[in-house]
C-alpha cells in the first residue's frame, strides 16, 4: 500500500510540475514514483519468500 501511495503522489507531483513549469517538482515526483515502485517490488519479493517458506513447511 505504501508503495502505491508514493507512486501515485509522485505521478501527481510530476503532472503538476509539468503543468506549472516547475522542473524541481517534476524531479521530486519522479524520485517519489521510483521510491514507490521499489517499495512495491520489495513487498512482492517478501511475499514470494513467505509463500515459498510456507509451502515447504
N, C-alpha and C positions, 0 to 999 in steps of 0.2 A: 504494500500500500504506500509506504514511504517513497519508494522509487517512482511509482506512478504519479504521485503528487509533485515531486521535484521535476519530473519530466514535463508535466502539464504547466507548471509555473514557469519553467524555463522556456517553453514554447510561447507562452503568453508574453513574457518579457521580450523575446526576440521580435514578436509581431509588433508590440508597442514601440520598441526601439526603432524598428524599421519605419513604422508609420510616422514617428516624430523626428526621424533622422538622428537618433542617439546611438552612435556606434558602441559606446560603453555598455548601454543597457542591452543591446543585441549580444554583445560578447558575454555579459553576465548570464544572459538567458541561455546561451549555448553551453556554457560551463555547467549550469544547473541542470540542463537537459541531459548532458553526458553523465553527470553525477547520478541522476535518476535511473538512467539506463544501466549503469554499473550496479546500483543497488538492486535493481530487478534481476540482473544476471546472478548476483551473489545469492539472492533469495532462492532462485531456481536451482542453483548448484547445491545449496544447503538442503533443499527439499529432495533432490535426487540422491544425495548421500544418505539422508534419513530413510528414504524408501528402500535403498539398497541394503542398509543395515537391518531394517525391519523384516525384509524378505529372507534374510539369511539367519535369522534368529530362530 
